[in-house]
Amino acid sequence: AATHLRAGGSFVAKAFQGEGFDAFVGRLRGRFGSVALRKPKASRSRSREIYVVARDWRDE
């Protein structure tokens, strides 16, 4: 995202909760105005699948 997004840009990614996930979300929260985590209803409850929706990219 850092090499492709302009100020105000958005980023969406499918991720899996596990080792390093919290650090990943923390880095996103440091660079985006808002970060939301969404689990689709179609996803099984025990699945670690989650979508990360980050909006309002802030240039350093």
Biopython code that builds the backbone (N, CA, C, O; Angstrom):
import numpy as np
from Bio.PDB.StructureBuilder import StructureBuilder

atoms = [
    (1, "ALA", "N", (0.821, -1.188, 0.000)),
    (1, "ALA", "CA", (0.000, 0.000, 0.000)),
    (1, "ALA", "C", (0.866, 1.253, 0.000)),
    (1, "ALA", "O", (0.520, 2.243, -0.644)),
    (2, "ALA", "N", (1.963, 1.221, 0.699)),
    (2, "ALA", "CA", (2.799, 2.413, 0.827)),
    (2, "ALA", "C", (3.348, 2.885, -0.517)),
    (2, "ALA", "O", (3.573, 4.083, -0.694)),
    (3, "THR", "N", (3.566, 1.995, -1.448)),
    (3, "THR", "CA", (4.136, 2.387, -2.737)),
    (3, "THR", "C", (3.078, 2.726, -3.775)),
    (3, "THR", "O", (3.402, 3.316, -4.805)),
    (4, "HIS", "N", (1.814, 2.365, -3.530)),
    (4, "HIS", "CA", (0.780, 2.545, -4.547)),
    (4, "HIS", "C", (-0.331, 3.522, -4.186)),
    (4, "HIS", "O", (-0.946, 4.100, -5.083)),
    (5, "LEU", "N", (-0.600, 3.721, -2.920)),
    (5, "LEU", "CA", (-1.729, 4.570, -2.526)),
    (5, "LEU", "C", (-1.352, 6.050, -2.455)),
    (5, "LEU", "O", (-0.232, 6.418, -2.103)),
    (6, "ARG", "N", (-2.315, 6.863, -2.796)),
    (6, "ARG", "CA", (-2.182, 8.307, -2.612)),
    (6, "ARG", "C", (-2.940, 8.673, -1.339)),
    (6, "ARG", "O", (-3.712, 7.868, -0.818)),
    (7, "ALA", "N", (-2.722, 9.863, -0.850)),
    (7, "ALA", "CA", (-3.416, 10.327, 0.355)),
    (7, "ALA", "C", (-4.921, 10.162, 0.183)),
    (7, "ALA", "O", (-5.479, 10.546, -0.845)),
    (8, "GLY", "N", (-5.575, 9.591, 1.190)),
    (8, "GLY", "CA", (-7.020, 9.372, 1.157)),
    (8, "GLY", "C", (-7.423, 8.036, 0.565)),
    (8, "GLY", "O", (-8.611, 7.714, 0.539)),
    (9, "GLY", "N", (-6.467, 7.246, 0.087)),
    (9, "GLY", "CA", (-6.758, 5.961, -0.553)),
    (9, "GLY", "C", (-7.254, 4.908, 0.426)),
    (9, "GLY", "O", (-7.165, 5.077, 1.642)),
    (10, "SER", "N", (-7.783, 3.806, -0.133)),
    (10, "SER", "CA", (-8.323, 2.704, 0.668)),
    (10, "SER", "C", (-7.602, 1.406, 0.337)),
    (10, "SER", "O", (-6.996, 1.269, -0.725)),
    (11, "PHE", "N", (-7.680, 0.450, 1.268)),
    (11, "PHE", "CA", (-6.994, -0.838, 1.143)),
    (11, "PHE", "C", (-7.916, -1.905, 1.713)),
    (11, "PHE", "O", (-8.423, -1.757, 2.825)),
    (12, "VAL", "N", (-8.138, -2.984, 0.959)),
    (12, "VAL", "CA", (-8.953, -4.110, 1.430)),
    (12, "VAL", "C", (-8.141, -5.376, 1.230)),
    (12, "VAL", "O", (-7.556, -5.583, 0.167)),
    (13, "ALA", "N", (-8.103, -6.226, 2.253)),
    (13, "ALA", "CA", (-7.345, -7.470, 2.158)),
    (13, "ALA", "C", (-8.034, -8.573, 2.945)),
    (13, "ALA", "O", (-8.651, -8.327, 3.981)),
    (14, "LYS", "N", (-7.921, -9.782, 2.438)),
    (14, "LYS", "CA", (-8.368, -10.962, 3.178)),
    (14, "LYS", "C", (-7.171, -11.414, 4.010)),
    (14, "LYS", "O", (-6.064, -11.556, 3.490)),
    (15, "ALA", "N", (-7.394, -11.635, 5.276)),
    (15, "ALA", "CA", (-6.313, -12.028, 6.171)),
    (15, "ALA", "C", (-6.780, -13.208, 7.023)),
    (15, "ALA", "O", (-7.966, -13.538, 7.055)),
    (16, "PHE", "N", (-5.843, -13.823, 7.697)),
    (16, "PHE", "CA", (-6.143, -14.924, 8.603)),
    (16, "PHE", "C", (-5.569, -14.595, 9.964)),
    (16, "PHE", "O", (-4.388, -14.269, 10.084)),
    (17, "GLN", "N", (-6.399, -14.678, 10.984)),
    (17, "GLN", "CA", (-5.967, -14.368, 12.336)),
    (17, "GLN", "C", (-4.989, -15.431, 12.810)),
    (17, "GLN", "O", (-5.207, -16.627, 12.614)),
    (18, "GLY", "N", (-3.934, -14.991, 13.422)),
    (18, "GLY", "CA", (-2.900, -15.884, 13.912)),
    (18, "GLY", "C", (-1.678, -15.054, 14.269)),
    (18, "GLY", "O", (-1.782, -13.857, 14.536)),
    (19, "GLU", "N", (-0.531, -15.698, 14.272)),
    (19, "GLU", "CA", (0.712, -15.022, 14.625)),
    (19, "GLU", "C", (0.966, -13.848, 13.683)),
    (19, "GLU", "O", (0.929, -14.009, 12.463)),
    (20, "GLY", "N", (1.220, -12.689, 14.237)),
    (20, "GLY", "CA", (1.520, -11.499, 13.469)),
    (20, "GLY", "C", (0.309, -10.676, 13.060)),
    (20, "GLY", "O", (0.464, -9.564, 12.556)),
    (21, "PHE", "N", (-0.905, -11.205, 13.269)),
    (21, "PHE", "CA", (-2.108, -10.497, 12.842)),
    (21, "PHE", "C", (-2.289, -9.181, 13.592)),
    (21, "PHE", "O", (-2.566, -8.153, 12.975)),
    (22, "ASP", "N", (-2.137, -9.199, 14.900)),
    (22, "ASP", "CA", (-2.314, -7.977, 15.695)),
    (22, "ASP", "C", (-1.294, -6.906, 15.311)),
    (22, "ASP", "O", (-1.625, -5.721, 15.266)),
    (23, "ALA", "N", (-0.066, -7.317, 15.037)),
    (23, "ALA", "CA", (0.967, -6.363, 14.623)),
    (23, "ALA", "C", (0.616, -5.771, 13.259)),
    (23, "ALA", "O", (0.812, -4.577, 13.034)),
    (24, "PHE", "N", (0.099, -6.593, 12.351)),
    (24, "PHE", "CA", (-0.316, -6.132, 11.029)),
    (24, "PHE", "C", (-1.412, -5.077, 11.146)),
    (24, "PHE", "O", (-1.328, -4.021, 10.519)),
    (25, "VAL", "N", (-2.428, -5.358, 11.938)),
    (25, "VAL", "CA", (-3.528, -4.409, 12.127)),
    (25, "VAL", "C", (-3.016, -3.143, 12.807)),
    (25, "VAL", "O", (-3.461, -2.044, 12.475)),
    (26, "GLY", "N", (-2.109, -3.276, 13.733)),
    (26, "GLY", "CA", (-1.521, -2.114, 14.400)),
    (26, "GLY", "C", (-0.789, -1.198, 13.430)),
    (26, "GLY", "O", (-0.898, 0.025, 13.521)),
    (27, "ARG", "N", (-0.039, -1.791, 12.497)),
    (27, "ARG", "CA", (0.658, -0.979, 11.487)),
    (27, "ARG", "C", (-0.343, -0.265, 10.597)),
    (27, "ARG", "O", (-0.145, 0.899, 10.246)),
    (28, "LEU", "N", (-1.421, -0.956, 10.228)),
    (28, "LEU", "CA", (-2.449, -0.312, 9.406)),
    (28, "LEU", "C", (-3.091, 0.850, 10.153)),
    (28, "LEU", "O", (-3.313, 1.912, 9.571)),
    (29, "ARG", "N", (-3.388, 0.663, 11.416)),
    (29, "ARG", "CA", (-4.020, 1.732, 12.210)),
    (29, "ARG", "C", (-3.116, 2.946, 12.344)),
    (29, "ARG", "O", (-3.595, 4.064, 12.530)),
    (30, "GLY", "N", (-1.831, 2.733, 12.253)),
    (30, "GLY", "CA", (-0.899, 3.845, 12.314)),
    (30, "GLY", "C", (-0.831, 4.656, 11.033)),
    (30, "GLY", "O", (-0.395, 5.807, 11.058)),
    (31, "ARG", "N", (-1.253, 4.078, 9.911)),
    (31, "ARG", "CA", (-1.135, 4.745, 8.626)),
    (31, "ARG", "C", (-2.468, 5.124, 7.978)),
    (31, "ARG", "O", (-2.492, 5.930, 7.047)),
    (32, "PHE", "N", (-3.565, 4.560, 8.452)),
    (32, "PHE", "CA", (-4.886, 4.846, 7.894)),
    (32, "PHE", "C", (-5.750, 5.554, 8.935)),
    (32, "PHE", "O", (-5.575, 5.368, 10.139)),
    (33, "GLY", "N", (-6.684, 6.365, 8.448)),
    (33, "GLY", "CA", (-7.594, 7.078, 9.336)),
    (33, "GLY", "C", (-8.557, 6.148, 10.052)),
    (33, "GLY", "O", (-8.898, 6.383, 11.211)),
    (34, "SER", "N", (-9.004, 5.081, 9.369)),
    (34, "SER", "CA", (-9.891, 4.105, 10.004)),
    (34, "SER", "C", (-9.588, 2.710, 9.483)),
    (34, "SER", "O", (-9.278, 2.521, 8.307)),
    (35, "VAL", "N", (-9.682, 1.742, 10.379)),
    (35, "VAL", "CA", (-9.454, 0.342, 10.031)),
    (35, "VAL", "C", (-10.582, -0.471, 10.644)),
    (35, "VAL", "O", (-10.823, -0.406, 11.850)),
    (36, "ALA", "N", (-11.283, -1.249, 9.793)),
    (36, "ALA", "CA", (-12.383, -2.090, 10.265)),
    (36, "ALA", "C", (-12.073, -3.538, 9.930)),
    (36, "ALA", "O", (-11.489, -3.837, 8.889)),
    (37, "LEU", "N", (-12.468, -4.426, 10.815)),
    (37, "LEU", "CA", (-12.316, -5.862, 10.599)),
    (37, "LEU", "C", (-13.708, -6.444, 10.385)),
    (37, "LEU", "O", (-14.609, -6.214, 11.192)),
    (38, "ARG", "N", (-13.884, -7.189, 9.313)),
    (38, "ARG", "CA", (-15.193, -7.747, 8.970)),
    (38, "ARG", "C", (-15.080, -9.235, 8.697)),
    (38, "ARG", "O", (-14.194, -9.687, 7.971)),
    (39, "LYS", "N", (-15.995, -9.988, 9.294)),
    (39, "LYS", "CA", (-16.066, -11.431, 9.064)),
    (39, "LYS", "C", (-17.358, -11.703, 8.295)),
    (39, "LYS", "O", (-18.440, -11.409, 8.803)),
    (40, "PRO", "N", (-17.275, -12.248, 7.097)),
    (40, "PRO", "CA", (-18.480, -12.506, 6.309)),
    (40, "PRO", "C", (-19.409, -13.509, 6.986)),
    (40, "PRO", "O", (-18.950, -14.442, 7.645)),
    (41, "LYS", "N", (-20.707, -13.313, 6.823)),
    (41, "LYS", "CA", (-21.676, -14.255, 7.396)),
    (41, "LYS", "C", (-21.490, -15.650, 6.832)),
    (41, "LYS", "O", (-21.762, -16.639, 7.513)),
    (42, "ALA", "N", (-21.026, -15.737, 5.584)),
    (42, "ALA", "CA", (-20.834, -17.035, 4.931)),
    (42, "ALA", "C", (-19.632, -17.800, 5.488)),
    (42, "ALA", "O", (-19.494, -19.000, 5.247)),
    (43, "SER", "N", (-18.770, -17.116, 6.224)),
    (43, "SER", "CA", (-17.588, -17.748, 6.795)),
    (43, "SER", "C", (-17.976, -18.566, 8.025)),
    (43, "SER", "O", (-18.805, -18.142, 8.831)),
    (44, "ARG", "N", (-17.382, -19.714, 8.152)),
    (44, "ARG", "CA", (-17.668, -20.560, 9.328)),
    (44, "ARG", "C", (-17.170, -19.870, 10.595)),
    (44, "ARG", "O", (-16.169, -19.155, 10.570)),
    (45, "SER", "N", (-17.862, -20.086, 11.676)),
    (45, "SER", "CA", (-17.521, -19.394, 12.928)),
    (45, "SER", "C", (-16.123, -19.750, 13.424)),
    (45, "SER", "O", (-15.468, -18.923, 14.057)),
    (46, "ARG", "N", (-15.667, -20.941, 13.151)),
    (46, "ARG", "CA", (-14.340, -21.347, 13.628)),
    (46, "ARG", "C", (-13.216, -20.950, 12.658)),
    (46, "ARG", "O", (-12.037, -21.124, 12.966)),
    (47, "SER", "N", (-13.582, -20.425, 11.504)),
    (47, "SER", "CA", (-12.584, -20.007, 10.517)),
    (47, "SER", "C", (-11.847, -18.769, 11.004)),
    (47, "SER", "O", (-12.437, -17.901, 11.647)),
    (48, "ARG", "N", (-10.573, -18.690, 10.702)),
    (48, "ARG", "CA", (-9.760, -17.530, 11.082)),
    (48, "ARG", "C", (-9.764, -16.462, 9.999)),
    (48, "ARG", "O", (-9.070, -15.451, 10.107)),
    (49, "GLU", "N", (-10.551, -16.693, 8.954)),
    (49, "GLU", "CA", (-10.647, -15.750, 7.843)),
    (49, "GLU", "C", (-11.327, -14.458, 8.293)),
    (49, "GLU", "O", (-12.333, -14.484, 9.003)),
    (50, "ILE", "N", (-10.760, -13.330, 7.867)),
    (50, "ILE", "CA", (-11.320, -12.026, 8.193)),
    (50, "ILE", "C", (-10.881, -11.037, 7.115)),
    (50, "ILE", "O", (-9.817, -11.197, 6.517)),
    (51, "TYR", "N", (-11.686, -10.037, 6.874)),
    (51, "TYR", "CA", (-11.336, -9.005, 5.904)),
    (51, "TYR", "C", (-10.958, -7.732, 6.646)),
    (51, "TYR", "O", (-11.596, -7.348, 7.626)),
    (52, "VAL", "N", (-9.919, -7.096, 6.160)),
    (52, "VAL", "CA", (-9.445, -5.843, 6.730)),
    (52, "VAL", "C", (-9.789, -4.741, 5.731)),
    (52, "VAL", "O", (-9.384, -4.797, 4.570)),
    (53, "VAL", "N", (-10.532, -3.745, 6.189)),
    (53, "VAL", "CA", (-10.912, -2.603, 5.352)),
    (53, "VAL", "C", (-10.304, -1.356, 5.973)),
    (53, "VAL", "O", (-10.711, -0.919, 7.050)),
    (54, "ALA", "N", (-9.326, -0.790, 5.279)),
    (54, "ALA", "CA", (-8.623, 0.391, 5.784)),
    (54, "ALA", "C", (-8.907, 1.562, 4.851)),
    (54, "ALA", "O", (-8.808, 1.434, 3.630)),
    (55, "ARG", "N", (-9.260, 2.698, 5.433)),
    (55, "ARG", "CA", (-9.610, 3.882, 4.639)),
    (55, "ARG", "C", (-8.819, 5.100, 5.085)),
    (55, "ARG", "O", (-8.354, 5.182, 6.222)),
    (56, "ASP", "N", (-8.679, 6.040, 4.164)),
    (56, "ASP", "CA", (-8.030, 7.328, 4.409)),
    (56, "ASP", "C", (-6.542, 7.186, 4.702)),
    (56, "ASP", "O", (-6.082, 7.499, 5.801)),
    (57, "TRP", "N", (-5.785, 6.706, 3.697)),
    (57, "TRP", "CA", (-4.330, 6.573, 3.792)),
    (57, "TRP", "C", (-3.702, 7.918, 4.117)),
    (57, "TRP", "O", (-4.035, 8.939, 3.516)),
    (58, "ARG", "N", (-2.800, 7.901, 5.067)),
    (58, "ARG", "CA", (-2.084, 9.122, 5.451)),
    (58, "ARG", "C", (-0.627, 8.986, 5.027)),
    (58, "ARG", "O", (0.071, 8.074, 5.469)),
    (59, "ASP", "N", (-0.167, 9.903, 4.164)),
    (59, "ASP", "CA", (1.253, 9.914, 3.788)),
    (59, "ASP", "C", (2.081, 10.325, 4.987)),
    (59, "ASP", "O", (1.627, 11.090, 5.837)),
    (60, "GLU", "N", (3.287, 9.817, 5.049)),
    (60, "GLU", "CA", (4.184, 10.188, 6.153)),
    (60, "GLU", "C", (4.683, 11.586, 5.987)),
    (60, "GLU", "O", (5.449, 12.071, 6.820)),
]
sb = StructureBuilder()
sb.init_structure("model")
sb.init_model(0)
sb.init_chain("A")
sb.init_seg("    ")
for serial, (resi, resn, name, xyz) in enumerate(atoms, 1):
    if name == "N":
        sb.init_residue(resn, " ", resi, " ")
    sb.init_atom(name, np.array(xyz, "f"), 0.0, 1.0, " ", f" {name:<3s}", serial, name[0])
structure = sb.get_structure()
